[in-house]
Amino acid sequence: MYRRDYIASDLVAGITVGLTIIPQAIAYANVAGLPLQKMKDLRIMQKATKVPSKGQVIVQKSLWLLSTSRNILVVLVCAVMSWLLESHLGSSPVKLTGHVKQGLPEFQPPPFQTYHKNETYHFVDMVSALGSGCLVIPLLSLLETISIAKVFNEGKPIDATQEMLALGACNVLSAFVSSMPVSGGLSRGAVNHSSGVKTTLGGIYTGLLVLISLQFLTPYLYFIPNAALAAIIIAAVIFMVELHVIKPIWRTKKIDLIPAVATFLCCLFIRLELGIVIGIGINVLFLLYASARPSLRVHKDTSINGCEYLVITPDRSLVFPSVEYVRAVISKQGTRQGIAVPVVIDSTHIQAADFTAAKGVKNLTEDFSKRGQPLIFHNLKPSVIEIFKGVKPSGLRCSSNELELDDCLKEFSNILTTTTNRY
């Protein structure tokens, strides 16, 4: 399926991304405190490789602070720094990158134990030192890679399983060349897309350029100032803060800003992985609250035979967080109308139920039976009926169409008329 006109586009994109990757790789290695010969191919999350020191946490927080001030403050800081460099470059030393090991890295199995200050650290010790990073970093890598694929898919379907398999294979091979953890890079993904890449062959050109640079260009990397590498990191990170989405979220659903802001602040002032976990927890709480408080529409209707009844329509399936709430609302509405008014549960939207929901429905039907008020489940799926019958509820009445519903209401109307005439 490869076409000849794709070659030039992939070549230009591959070289462009390669020229971006080389200085970024050195810069991220500096941030992570790793030797500069440990290069990588894609973006790294800074806490993935080791337990961060206090200084590294400060650096990370500084980068986040800079990224939030993208419009004015960064321009001012850049202007001041440019003036300082221009004024003092002649008299003040400029810290350079330093020696970068020439040649390809040695291909060897990843170490499952290491030595530091005459002490041996085994695999379990290293995993304990990494802590929550063992889970958070892979999760971030997967989310970032799939997000990039969705952003630049141009309407094509995305197979998340294939993306995860590819990412896993990259990290397995990277472990044999002492690489840092790798994932898809947002900044380089944008560069790749804007460069007109057509296929994944562009990645081959990028890899070849990196390998050639390792073999022949490493002596020249010595003279890159650390300030330039810092600027590369800032340039890569600063556009990842999507300030432009705040207004649309505010216009559509303001409550969605709570987990976003909470996650950002926790990542900024606590720790990156804890902030992500807290953000996930807040989103889970929102989902549980929405499940526990479904919307129930209540209105009155009249059957063909002139029997007035109350219709209650839940807007979703019955699951354990919402059972007691739904039961309380239905009981309250039924009591308010009195036993002379039947209650019909329009079950069109109840597509599934669990054991707790079945127990709640059993208790609900028994409550209505005790006070002599009919409760009818209308349009309930057969599979859900079987779930309800599993707890053997007494007085469970169902109707699958309007005629059956009318017959049930007519039967109750006759019973009510007979009882009234008797007394």
N, C-alpha and C positions, 0 to 999 in steps of 0.2 A: 504493500500500500504506500510505500515511500515514494515521493515524487522528486524529480531532479531539482525543481525550483525551491525545494525545502533546504537544500544543502547550504546555500549562502545565508539564509535566515538563521538556521541553527548554528552556523559557524560564528556569525556576528554576535548572536546572543550568548553563545558559550564563552567566547573570548571576553565579552563585556562582563559577564558574571564572574569569570575567573579573575579579572583585574580587581573586582570588588572583594572577592573572597580572600585573596592573599593578605592584604593589610588588616582586614577584619579578623582573620584567624589569629594573627599575631596579637592584635589588640585584646581579643577575648582571652587568649592565653595569659596575657599580662594581668587581666582582672582576676582570673581564676588562680593566679599564683603558680602557674605551671611553667616548666622549661619551654623555651620557644620552639624547640624542634618538634614539639607535639602539636602538629597541625591538625586541622579538621576540614571538612568539606561543607558543612552546613551550620546553622546557628546553634549556639549552646545557651542553656539557661545557667546563669552564673554560679548557682549553688550546687551544681550537679556533681562536681568532682571531689570536693572536700568540705569539711566543716569550716564555715567562714570565720575568719578572725574578726575582731572588733573593727579593725580598719577596713576590711572588705565590706562589712555591713554599712559603714559610713559611706564608702564609695558607691555602693548600690543605691542607698537612699539619696545620695546627691544626684545620681543619674535620673532617678524618678522625679526629684524636685525640678531638675532642669527640663524634663520632658513635659511637665505641666505648664511651663511658662514659655511655650513655643512661640508666641506672637511678639512679645515686647521684650521680656527679660533676657531671652537668649540673644537677641540682636544687640542689646546693651552690653551684655557680658562679652560677646564676641568683639564688639568695638573696643571695649576697655582692654581686653587681652591683646588685641592686635596692636594697640598703642603701646602697651607695656613691652611686647616683644620687639616692636620697632625701636623703642627707646633704649632697651637694655640688651639687645641681642649681641652687641659688640663686646660688652663687658661681663655679662652673666653667662655661666655655663648652661648649655642646653642638653638635657639628658637624652641620650640616643637609645635606640632599641637594643643594641648590643649584638653579640654574636648569635647567629642562627645556624644550627648544625646543618652542614651541607649533605646532600644525598638523601636517598629514600630511607624511611625509618625501617628498623629491623623487624622482620615478620616473626613473631614469637607468641606463644600462648599468653593470655592475660594472667597476671600474677594473682594468686589466691592467698598470698601472704607477703608482708613487707617488713622491712627493718627500719627502725628510727631510734636514734640515741641508744644503741645497744639493746633495744627491745624488739621482740618479734610480735607482729600483729597478724593474726589469722583472719580468714574470710569473715567469720562471725564478728570479730572486733571491728573490721572495716565497715560492715553493714550497720553495726550499732552506731558507729561514728557518723555515718551518713544520716541515720534516723529516718524522719519522714520524707527526706529527699528521694529515697529509694522508690517511693510510690508517686510522689508529686511530680518529679522530673519526667518519668515516662508518660504520665497523664498529660502534662503540658506539651510534651513532644507530639503526642498523638493528636491532641486538640489543635495545635498550631498547624501541623501538616495537613490535616483534613480541612481546616479553615482556609488555608491557602489554595487547596485544590478546588474548594467551592467558589472562592472569589474569582479565580481565573479559568473556570471550566467552560465559559462561553456557551452555556446551555446544554453541554454534554453531561450525561449521567456520571456520577462519581461512585466508584466501588470502594467503600471505606475499608473493607477487608483487604483488598489488594494494596491499598496505601499503607496499612499497618504491617502487612507482610514485608513490603519493600523497606519500610523504616526499620523493622526488626533485623532484616538482613544487613542493612547498612551498619547498624550498631554492632552486630556480631562481628562483622569483618573489621570494623574500626577498633574493636577491642584487641585485635591481633597486631595492630601497629601503634599501640599506646595513644590512641586518639581520645579526645574528650567526647562526651555523648553528643550525638548529632540529631538534628531534626530539620524539617523544612524551615526556611528563613523567610519572614515576611518581606524584609527589605530587598533581599536578593530575588525573591519571587517576583516582586514588582519590577525590578531591573530586568529580569529574564523575560517577563511578559512584554514590557515596553520595548525591548530590543527586537521583538518580532519572532520569538522562538516558535517553531512549528511542531517539533516532536521532542521526545526525551533524548534524542541524539545530541542536543545541545549540552547536556550534562557530560557526555563523553569528551567534548571539546574542552569544557571547563576542567574536568579532571586531568586531561593531558597537559593543559597549561599549568596547573598547580604542580604536577610532577616535574615538568620541565623547569619550573621556577625553583623547586627544591634542589634540583641537580646542578643548575648553572647560575642562578641569580641570587642565592642566599648571601654571598659576600656583600652585595649592594644593599640588602635589607638592613645591614648594621647601622646605616646612616639615617634611617627614618627616625625623626624626633618622637618621643613618647607623647608630646602634646598633639602631634598629628594623629597618632593612633587614638588618643582620647577623643579628638574631634570626630573621628570615623565612628566610634561607638555612639557618641551623642547623635550624630546624623542618622545612624541606623535605628536608634530607639525613639527619637523625638517624634517621628511621624506615626508611631504605633499608638499614641494616645488620641483616640477619636473623639475630640471635643465636639465635632459637628453633629454627633448623634444625640447630644443632650437635649436639644430643642425638639427634635421629632419624638423622642421618648416622653418628654414633658407634655407634648400635645396629645399623644396617643394614650399612654397609661403611666401616670406619674409614679405609681408604686414600684414600677420596674427600676427606678433610679436608686431605690434603697439598697438592694444587693450589690448594684454596681458601685455605688459610692462607698459602701461598707467594705467591699473587697479591696478597692483602691487604697483606702485609708489604712486598712490592716496590713496590706502588703508594704505600704510606705513606712509605717511607724512601728510595726512589729517584726514580722518575718514573711518572706515571700510565700513559703509553703503554708504557713498558718493562715495567712490572708486568703489564700485560695480555698483552704478547707472551710474557713468561716463563711466565705461567700457561697460555697456549695451548700453549707448547712442552712443559711438564710433562705436560699432558693427552695430547699427541701421543705422547710417550715411553711413557706408560701404555698407550695403544692399541697401539703397536708391540710392546710387550712381551707384551701379551695375544695379539696375532696370532702372535708368534714362539714362544710357549709354549702351544700348545693342549693340552687334556686328552685323554689316550688311555686308554680303559678296556680292561683286559686280563682275559680269563677263558678257561677251557677249556670245550669243548663236545664232544658226540659225535654223529656222523651216524647216519642210519637204519641203515646197514650196520655200525655199531659202530666206525667209525674216529674216533679221538680227534684233535682239532685245536685250535689256539690261535686265539682271536678277539681282534682288536685293533680298537677302534672310535674313530676320531678324532671330536671333537665339532664340527668346523667345516671349512670349505673349505681346500684347500691353496693357499697363496700363498707368494711368495718368502721372507718372513721366517721361516716355520715349516718349510720343506722339510727343511733339514739336521737340525733337531731331531727331526722325525717319522721321518726315515730312520734316525737313530741309535737311537731308541727301538725301532723295529721290528726292526732288525738285532740289537740287544742281546737282546730278548725271544726272537727266533728262535734265536739261538746258544745261549741258556740252555736251551731245550727240546731241542735236538739235531735232526739232520736227519730223524729218524723221525717228528717231529710237524709236520704241515703248518701254515702260517700263513694265516689268512683275514682280510683287511682288510674289515671291515664299512663300506662306503662310503655308508651312508644319508645321512649329514650332509655329505658332500662334494658341494656344489652347484656349485662352480666351481673352476677351476684356471688357472694361467698357464704360460708357457713354462718358467720356472725350476722350477716344480713338476713339469712333464713330464720335464725333465732329471733331477730327483731321483728320480722313479719309475723312469726307465730305469736309472739306476745301482743302484737298490734291487733291481729284478728281475734284473739281471745278477749282483749279489752272491749272491742266493739260487740262481740257476742254477749258479753255479760250485761251490757246496757241495752241490748236488743236493737242496735242500729246496724243496718247492713253495710258491709264494706266489700266492694267489688274491684278486682284488678282487671282492667280492660287493656286488650292488645298486649298481653304479656307473652313473651317468647316461650315456646315449649321447653327449651333447655333450662330457662330460669324457673319455670313451673316445677320441673323435676327437682331442681335444687331446693325449692321451698317445700316440696312434699317430703324431702329427705328427713326433715325434723318432725314430720307428722303433725302439721298444724290443724286445729279444729276450726271449722267454719271458713276455710279458704274457698272463696268463690271467684271464678274467672270467666271472662267473656272474650271471645276472639273477634266478634264483629258487632255491628249495631243491632242486628236482630236479637242476638243472644243477650246483649245488654238490656234491650227493651223488655225481653221476657223476664229477666231477673228483677227489673224495676217494677214490672207489672205484677209479678208474684208478691213482692213486698207490699205493693199498694193494696192488693186484695187482702193480705194478712192484716194490714193496718186497719182497713175498713171493717173487716169482720170483728176485730178486737174492739174498735170504737163502738160499733153497734151493740156488742155484747154488754158493754158497760153503760 
